[in-house]
Amino acid sequence: MAQGVNIENFSFWYGPTQVVKNISLSAPERQVTALIGPSGCGKTTLLRSINRMHDLTTGTRSEGRITVGEEDIFSAAVDPVDLRRRVGMIFQTPSPFPHLSVYENVAAGLRLHGLARGKEIAERVEACLCKAALWEEVKEHLHRPGALLSGGQQQRLCIARALAVEPEVFLMDEPCASLDPVGTMRIEELIGELKHDYTVLIVTHNMHQASRISDQTAFLLNGEMVEVGITKEIFLAPQDPRTEAYLTWKIG
């Protein structure tokens, strides 16, 4: 079940360096929210904060509130491992489990979380690969290593793996950066399908991609939220001159 994400007055530090500065953003359920801005502006840091990946990095701290649905992700009652199941992450470089087959890449999470047993596992694996638009390409090669797939196929395998554990939100950090145009097109088409059932937040440096696939766009600069709004409005009539300068390649 999709859940919206709400970020309120959120700040983040690596040691003494503040990289996210008092950001507020609402990502509605069943929509795609694109985060754009120059390298180093805090996009990826903000994205990874939503499933507490920075818990694994020493010397970091944050202030503010992030909720997934009604749940404060920083509450002591929240299990970070379960949060990362509910809030799936797709990285810039495809990251299938290198020593597992295509089938086991998807099945592993089902077994780990006790979500399926016996024949049901095979059914769920097929369903997830279908939903990730990969089944027809791999159904004859399910027991080959996932790492032998093409880059675009590996990325869709990672999406299938995330789908298997019943997420509510997808976080995508430049998921097409290492893909060719055909692979990029397939991932973009898949994102369009995913938003019918999930909330999607995507970091992208590709302005054309942001304009094609997102419902809402947020522009970050130097760790601050400059402007957020309906994507068509942001691209056609930005309200802040810094947004216009970025979209017309005058900064960044």
C-alpha positions in Angstrom: 0.0 0.0 0.0 1.5 3.3 -1.1 2.3 5.9 1.6 3.1 9.5 1.2 6.4 10.9 2.6 6.4 14.2 4.5 9.7 16.0 5.4 9.5 18.8 8.0 12.3 21.3 8.8 14.9 18.6 8.1 18.6 19.3 8.4 21.6 16.9 8.2 25.3 17.1 9.0 28.3 15.1 8.1 30.5 15.9 11.1 30.6 19.7 11.3 29.4 20.2 7.8 25.7 20.9 7.2 24.6 19.5 3.8 20.8 19.8 4.2 19.3 22.9 5.6 15.9 23.1 7.1 14.1 21.4 4.2 10.3 20.7 4.1 8.8 18.7 1.3 5.6 16.6 0.8 5.8 13.7 -1.6 2.2 12.6 -2.3 1.4 8.9 -2.5 1.1 7.4 -6.0 3.1 10.3 -7.6 6.6 10.7 -8.8 8.6 13.5 -7.1 11.9 14.4 -8.8 14.7 16.0 -6.8 16.9 18.1 -9.1 19.9 20.4 -8.5 23.7 20.6 -9.0 26.0 17.9 -7.7 26.6 18.3 -3.9 23.4 20.2 -3.3 22.0 17.6 -0.8 19.7 15.6 -3.1 21.1 12.1 -2.4 21.6 12.9 1.3 18.0 13.9 1.6 16.8 10.8 -0.3 18.9 8.4 1.8 17.6 10.0 5.0 14.1 8.7 4.2 15.0 5.1 4.9 17.7 6.0 7.5 20.6 4.7 5.5 22.8 7.3 7.2 22.4 5.3 10.4 25.3 3.2 9.0 27.6 6.2 8.7 29.5 7.4 11.7 29.7 11.1 12.6 26.3 12.1 11.1 23.4 13.7 12.8 20.0 15.2 11.8 17.2 17.4 13.0 13.6 17.7 12.0 11.0 15.1 11.1 10.3 12.6 8.3 7.1 10.6 8.2 6.1 7.7 6.0 2.4 7.7 6.1 1.7 8.6 9.7 4.8 7.1 11.2 7.8 9.2 12.3 10.8 7.2 10.9 13.0 8.4 13.8 10.7 7.1 16.5 12.3 4.7 18.9 9.5 2.2 18.0 10.7 2.1 14.3 12.9 -0.8 13.3 15.3 0.5 10.7 15.5 -2.9 9.0 11.8 -3.0 8.6 11.8 0.6 7.4 14.2 -0.2 4.6 11.9 -3.0 3.6 9.0 -0.6 3.4 11.1 2.1 1.7 13.0 0.5 -1.1 16.2 2.0 -2.5 17.4 1.7 -6.1 21.0 3.0 -6.6 22.8 4.7 -9.4 24.8 1.5 -10.2 22.7 -1.7 -10.4 23.4 -3.8 -7.3 22.0 -7.3 -7.7 23.4 -9.9 -5.2 26.5 -10.9 -7.3 26.6 -14.6 -6.3 22.9 -15.3 -6.5 20.9 -16.3 -9.5 18.2 -14.2 -11.0 15.6 -16.3 -9.2 17.3 -16.1 -5.8 17.9 -12.4 -6.1 14.1 -12.0 -5.9 13.4 -14.9 -3.6 15.9 -14.0 -0.9 13.9 -11.2 0.6 10.7 -13.3 0.6 12.4 -16.0 2.6 14.2 -13.5 4.9 11.0 -11.7 5.8 8.8 -14.8 5.9 6.5 -13.4 3.1 6.2 -16.7 1.1 6.9 -20.4 1.4 7.1 -23.4 -0.9 5.4 -23.0 -4.3 4.2 -19.5 -3.4 7.8 -18.3 -3.6 8.0 -19.2 -7.3 4.7 -17.5 -8.0 5.8 -14.4 -6.2 9.2 -14.3 -8.0 7.4 -14.6 -11.4 4.9 -11.9 -10.4 7.6 -9.5 -9.4 9.7 -10.1 -12.5 6.6 -9.5 -14.6 5.9 -6.2 -12.7 9.5 -5.1 -13.3 9.0 -5.9 -17.0 11.8 -8.5 -16.9 10.1 -11.9 -16.9 9.9 -12.5 -20.7 13.7 -11.7 -21.0 14.8 -14.0 -18.2 12.3 -16.8 -17.8 14.5 -19.2 -19.6 17.6 -18.1 -17.5 16.3 -17.9 -14.0 19.2 -19.8 -12.5 22.0 -17.8 -14.2 23.8 -15.3 -12.0 22.0 -12.0 -11.9 25.3 -10.2 -12.4 25.4 -11.6 -16.0 22.4 -9.6 -17.1 22.8 -6.3 -19.0 22.9 -3.1 -17.0 19.3 -2.2 -17.7 18.2 -5.8 -16.9 20.2 -5.7 -13.6 18.4 -2.4 -12.6 15.0 -4.0 -13.3 16.1 -7.0 -11.3 16.9 -4.8 -8.4 13.4 -3.2 -8.7 11.9 -6.7 -8.8 13.9 -7.6 -5.7 12.5 -4.5 -3.9 8.9 -5.3 -5.1 9.1 -8.7 -3.5 9.2 -7.4 0.0 6.1 -5.3 -0.4 7.4 -1.7 -0.2 5.3 1.4 0.2 7.8 3.9 -1.2 10.6 3.7 -3.9 13.6 5.9 -3.6 15.7 6.0 -6.8 19.1 7.7 -6.9 19.9 8.4 -10.5 18.7 4.9 -11.6 19.4 5.5 -15.3 22.9 7.1 -14.9 24.8 4.0 -16.0 22.3 2.9 -18.7 22.1 3.3 -22.4 19.1 5.0 -24.0 17.2 1.8 -24.4 17.7 0.8 -20.8 16.8 4.3 -19.7 13.6 4.2 -21.7 12.5 0.9 -20.1 13.2 2.2 -16.6 11.3 5.3 -17.3 8.3 3.3 -18.6 8.5 1.1 -15.5 8.5 4.2 -13.2 5.3 5.3 -14.9 3.8 1.9 -14.0 5.1 1.8 -10.5 3.5 5.1 -9.5 0.1 3.6 -9.8 0.8 1.5 -6.7 3.8 3.2 -5.0 5.2 6.6 -4.0 8.3 7.3 -6.0 11.1 9.8 -5.2 13.9 10.1 -7.8 17.1 12.0 -7.9 18.1 12.9 -11.4 20.6 15.2 -13.2 18.7 14.7 -16.4 16.3 17.6 -16.8 14.5 16.0 -19.7 14.0 12.9 -17.6 12.6 14.9 -14.7 10.1 16.7 -17.0 9.0 13.4 -18.6 8.4 11.2 -15.6 7.6 13.3 -12.6 4.4 14.8 -11.3 6.2 17.1 -8.9 9.7 18.6 -9.0 11.8 20.0 -6.1 14.9 22.1 -6.9 17.7 22.1 -4.3 20.7 24.4 -4.2 23.5 24.5 -1.6 21.5 22.3 0.7 18.4 24.4 0.6 15.0 23.9 -1.0 14.6 26.7 -3.5 11.4 25.8 -5.2 8.9 22.9 -5.3 5.8 22.5 -7.4 4.0 20.7 -10.2 6.6 19.7 -12.8 5.1 21.4 -15.8 4.9 24.7 -13.8 8.4 24.4 -12.5 9.8 23.9 -16.1 7.6 26.4 -17.9 7.3 29.1 -15.3 9.7 28.8 -12.4 9.0 31.3 -9.6 12.6 31.7 -8.4 15.3 33.2 -10.6 17.7 30.6 -9.3 15.5 27.8 -10.6 15.3 29.4 -14.0 19.1 29.8 -14.1 19.6 26.1 -13.3 17.0 25.0 -15.9 18.7 27.1 -18.6 22.2 25.9 -17.7 23.3 29.3 -16.3 24.3 27.6 -12.9 25.2 24.1 -11.9 
